[in-house]
Structure formats: C-alpha cells, structure tokens
C-alpha cells in the first residue's frame, strides 16, 4: 500500500480505502480501479491524496465496524463544516444538537473497545477532521468514566465547538505543524477569536454556560507551556477529558508533513506529562480503543519483532508476546520478564492501521500446550479484573 497525491493518480490504480460523499453514500469501493473520469471527479472532492494498493497486493481485511467508522468520520466532517460555516456567518448552529446526539448514540455507550483509525488530513480540512476525532474520543472516554447523560452532552458539544479558532490559523502554520512560542501565541489568539463566534457575552445561541466554560478552560490548558502555571488553577473534568482527546488526536493524526505516532507511543507521551494530562483520563482513553490487540505485530526493546498472543486488559503494555526470532513466549505482566524485555512500539501499515498477523496467531493458539498456558493466563487476568472492580 502506498499514499499517492491527487496530482499523481493514474487510471488503473486500485483503491485501498472507500470514498464517500457528504451523505455517507459510497462512491468508490475498496479494490475499485480508477478511471480517467473517476480521477477527474475525485479531484473535486478536496482530497489531498489516496491510499493505493500495489498491483499484486491483496485487499487488506477490514471489519464492518471499521468501515462504518470511516463513513461516519466523513459524514460528521461535512456536518461540522456546515455548523462552523454558519457560526462564521453569524447564523445559529441549528444542527449542532442533532450531531451531538448522533455521536453519543454511536460512540457514547460502546460496550467494547474499537479501532480508532485516522483519516488523512490537509490544511483545508484539518479543523473539521480534528474536531470530529476529538468529539468521538471525548464521547468514548466519557462512557468509560461513567459520566451522566448531561455531562456527556455538554462535553461532546464543547468538543464540536472548541477549535473554531483554527479557521483563522494561517495555512503555513497549519502545514508546518510547529510549536514555537510564537506559533502557540498565535493559536491562542485564533482560539479566542473563534470563541467570540459563539457570542459568549450575550449567549445569543443559548448554549449551555457549562459548554462555554469547558471551552475556555480547555483553551487555557492548551495554551500553557509550563505545567507550573496550572498548579493554582482548577479545571473541570470535562475540560481535562477534551484536552486529552485533543492531544491524542494531534499525536496520531495522519498528514503529509510528518509521520504520526502510534497509539502506544502517544499514550506513553501523555503519561509523561501528568500535570497536563490526567493519568486517570489517559487510562480511560487506553480502555476505549484497541492499542495492542491479539495478533498485532510489535517491536521489542531487545530489537526483536513479536506478536501479541493475548492482550492485557489491565495494562496494555503487559500482554503475552511471542518472540518471532526464537519462538519464545513472554508474559510481560511478570516483573522479572518485564525487567528484561518490553514493548517498544507497534508495527503499523501505511494507512496507520495495526498490522495483524492472524495466521501466526492461529498457529500458536491451536497448539495444545500453548493453548493451556494462555487459558491459565486469561483466567488469572479475569480474576485480577474482578478484584479491581
């Protein structure tokens, strides 16, 4: 799989990912061959490029939930753009409550972890895609943390509005993705300008006052570079959740200018700054999405490659791993083992999906001796989780 910019597309190339219109109707399915007319049509979609399969490359397996998630991301993006365009023109965001409700319906009450796949973004659509991702992540975190319906609604509404100011950020700043003090000051000023679009002084759009407070508090945290400046300030749990969602999306987002961090590296980075990102909220985030699922390929600290045989729901960095080099199995929840070998990072595909080796996983899970060992491990992990609850 390779990424090809729009200008370099050629007839006969095969699509690795489907293309939807703003209503969620699939226009081009995965494995479709591009035609000259199709390329001309795609040029009008505002995309910066497409993921293309190599000539002999098989179509990667994708779950129905993943396909639905990609479709919803596109649909929500266009709905966010409509809302922001109305606010910029001083018109009421009439569809905002319904979009909030739709996101909460789909992602605010999940009973399982999901794959949080990112869509490629450029400076033209960055703000809309970032907003959608932050809102979905916020909804999932709120669910894991058992927030009530009112809190969830307030949080997701704030997540859909807090980055209006990015509409005013110069394109060169967005494209450089830099974080100099000057750029951070510029971002803060743009956020304030965007906040004024909400009419906070008169509340002409009758937004919940808590929504406005969450947005202001989130802006304060995001504009702070020294954690010492936060010590004497109190922030709501909702603002802290939105801050974590914002940063995680920035770290894992796909664009043309830098390689995204993996979910593993992003979570580890958040954990290194507990004053900015609440450890409890970061843990809740880790419990929302698949980070090291069964079958995923990982880089180990000793330089070897491994495959996760059984994930660890208590600590995702401590699963049972097969070392591919010597076929040894390591239980990283064992302190003695973890002192010698750790997971360094996860191996990803070109489109930032987790690389899963299902065939190798089947081979080892069908071995009676190994299967017995894994069953004992699963039983022990279940008992640990029951004790924690």
N, C-alpha and C positions, 0 to 999 in steps of 0.2 A: 504494500500500500504506500502511496506517495501523495503529497499535497501538491496540487497544481494550481497556479494562479489563473484567474479567469482569462487573461490575455494569452495564456499558453495552452488552453484547451484545444483538443483536436477531435474531429469525428472518429468514431470507433473506440474511444476511451470508455471504460466501464466504471460506473458509479459505485463507490464503496458505501455511500450513505444516501438515503432517500432525500428528495427535495419536496417541500410542502409549500402551498400558498398560505396567505394570512388566515384563511379559514380552516386550515388543517387538512385540506384536500391534497392527497399525494399527486404530484405532477410527474415525478420521475422516481421509479422504484430502484432499490439496490440492484446491482448487476445489470442495469439498463445501459445500452450502448448509446453514446452521444452521437447526435446527427448535427449537420451544419445548422439546420433550422433550430434545433434544440439549444445549441450553444448561443445562437443569436437571442433566443428567448431568455436564457439564463443570465445573459449579460444585463438584462433589465431588472433582475431581482435584487441588485445591490450587494451580491455576494462578492467576497474578495478572492475566493477560490473554492475548490472542491477536493475531496479525497478520492483518489482514483486507484483502482485495483491494477496490479501488474497483469500483463497478458495471460499468464498461466496461473495466476493466483486464485485459489478457491475463495468463495464468498465466506467471510468470517461469520460464525454463528452469533446471532443476536436474539435476546429474549423478546417476547411480546411487550413486556413491561418497559424494556429499554427503548423499543420503537415508539411506544406511546409517550414516553418521557421526552424524546426528541421532538415529537409532533407538538406536544404541549408547550415546549420551550419556544417554538416558532410562533404558535398561536398567541401565547401570552406576550411575546415580544411586540407583536403588532398592536395588541390591545394596550400595552404600556405606552407605546409611541403615541397612540391616539389620545390617551389621557394626558401625557406630557404636552402634546401639541395644543390641547385645549387650555391647559393651565398657562402656557406661554402666551396664548391669545386672550387671557383673562376670561376664560369660559369655565363653567363648572365641570368638574370631572365626573360626569353623570354615571359612567360605567365603572367607577372605582369600587363601590361596594360589591358589585357582582363579581369583579375579577378577584377581589379579596376572598369572597365566598368560594369561588371555584378552586383557588389554590388550596384553601383549607380543606375543601372536600376531597381533593386528590392527594394531598400530602400532609395534612394536619392531623391525621388519625391512622397512619400506617401501623400495621402490627408486625412489620418485618423490616429488615434493612434493604436498601436498594442501591443500585449502581448510580452514582452521580456523575454522569457523563457530561462533558463540556462541549459547547458548540464553538466553532471558530469565530472570532470576532475581530473587527477592524475599528478604526476610529469613527466610522459613520454609524455603526450600530452598537458600539461598546456600551453606552449608557443603558440602552434598553435590555440587552442581554445580561449585563451585570445586575440590573435591577431585578430581573426575573429570577436569576440564580440566587441572589440574596434573599428574596422573598420566599422561595421554595425551601432553602436551607433553614430559614428562620421558622417556618411552619413545622418542619420536621424536628428541629431542636425543641420547640415549644411543646410538641407532643410527647417527646421523651421525658421532658421535665415536668409533665403533667400540669401545664398551665390551664386555667379555665378558659371557657369559650370567649369571654370578654377580652381577656389578656391576649389570646391568640389573634383575635380580630384586630386589636389595636396594634400588635406587633407587625403583622403582615401588611396592614395599611401603611404603617410608618416605613416599612421596607420598600414599598412601591413608590414612595414619595421622597425619601431622604436624599437621593442623589440627583434630584432635578438640576442641581447646580452644575453637573457635568455637561449640561447642554451649552454652558458658556466657557468651558475649558478650551483653549486654543488647540487646534488639531495637532500641531507639532509637539505639544506637551503630552497629549494622549499617545501619540505614536512613539515618543521617546521612552515613555513609561519610567521616567526618572523620579527621584525622590530627594532632590536637593531642598534646602531650606526655602529657597526662593519659590520652587515649584509647590511646596507644601503650603506656603502662604497664599499663593495664587489659588490653589484648590480650596482653601478655606474661604477666601473671598467669593469664589464662584458658588460654593455651597450656600453662603449667606444670601447671595443674590437669588439663588434658586429657592431658598426658604421663603423669601419675600413673595414669590409667586403664589404661595399658599394663603396669602392675606392674613398673617398671624395677628396683626394689630386689630383687625375688625372681625376676623374669622368669618369672612363672607361666604366661605364654602361649608360652614358649620361642621368643621372637623372636630373630632373629639380632642379636648385640650391635652389629654394624655398622649395622643399621637404626636402633637406638636412638641411636647416635652421630650418624648423619646427621640425625635429627630434632632432637636437641639443638643441633647446630651450625647448622642452618637457623634455629631459633628465635633463636639468638644474633645471627645476621646480620640477621634481620628486625626485631629489637627495637633495633637500633643506628641512631642518627640521625646520628652523626658518623663519617665514614669513618676519622678518625684513631684511633678506638677499635678498629679492626680490624687495624691495621698490625702489631701484635705478636702476632697470633693466626694460627694455621694452620687452614685449613678443607679438608676433603676435596673432591675434585672432585664427588662425588655431592651434597654439601650445596650447592655452588655452582650445580650444574645445577638443583636443586629451587628454589633462591632465584630464579633467572632465570625459571623456569616460573611460580612463584607471582606474581611481579611482572607478567609479561606478561599473565597471565590477569586480574589485577585491573585493569590498564590498559584492556584490550579488552572486559571483561565488560559485558553489557547489563543495565541495571536501570532502575527508574522515576525515580531521583533525579539522574542525571547522564548526559550523552552519553558513550559510550565513545570512547577514542582509536582511530584506525585502526591497522592493523598497522605502517604506515610511521612514524607518529608515536610509537608505542610502542617500536619498535626504536631510533629516534633518541633517545628519552628514556633508554633503558637504556644506550646508548653514551655518554651524557653523564656517567655515574657508573661509571667502570671499576673503582673501588675496591670497589663493592658488587656489580657485575655483570660477571663475567669477559668481556672482549671476545671471547675465543675461543669461549665458550659462547653468547654473543649471536649471533655469526656462524653457529654451528651451528644455532641456532634459525631464523635467517633462511634457512638452506638446507633446512629441514624443510617450510616452508609457502609457499604462493603469497602473495607480497606485492604485486608489480607484474607480473602475468601479461600475456601478449599480449591486447590488446583492452580492457584496463581503462582507465577514464577517470581523468585526473589533473588536479589544479590545479597550474599552473606559477608560478614565482616572479615572473614578469612580469605576473601577473594573468590570463593566458590559460588556456584549457582545452586539454587534449591527450589523445591516445590512444597507448598503448604499442603499437608495431608489432612489436617484438622485445624480449623481456626480456633482461636481462644476468645470467647465472648466476654470474658472478664478483662483481659489485657490483650489487645490485638497484636502486640509485638512479641507475644509469647505462645505461638502455636506449636504444633508438631510439624517438623520440617524434614523433608528428605533431601540429603545432600546428593546431587546428581553425580558428582565426581566419584564417590566411593560407595553410593547406595546405603549410606548410614542414615539412621533416623535419629533426630534430635528433638527432645522435649524441652523447648526453650522456657517453659514455666519452672523448670528445675534450676534453682540458683547456681548450682555447680556447673551445669551446662551453659547457662546464660553468661557465666563469667568468661567462658572461652569463645563463644560464638553468638553473634546477634544478627538480626536482620538489618542490613544497611539501607536497602531501598527495594522498591518493587519494579519489576520489568513491565514496560508499557508498550502498546502497539503505537503505530504512527498517529492514530487519531485519539491517543491518550486513554485508550481502553486498557483494562487489566489483561495481561497476557495469561491465558489459562491453558494448561496442559491437561485436558480431560482424559486423554488416552493413558498417559502415565499414571494419573490418579486412579483410574480403574484398575490398572495392573497391580498396584500395591494394595488397594482396598480389597481386592479379591483374594489376596494371599491370606490363608487361614491364620498363620502365626501373627502376621502384622495386623490383620483384622481384629484378632483377640486383644492385642495391645491397644489398638485405637479405641476399641469398645470400653476397655477399662479406663482409658483416659477420658473419654466422653462422660462416663459415669461419674468420675471424680470431679470433672468440671461442672456437671449438673448439680452435684452436692454443694460445691462452692457457691454457685449462683443462688441456690435455695437458702443457704446460710446468710448470704448478703441481703436477700430480700426479707 
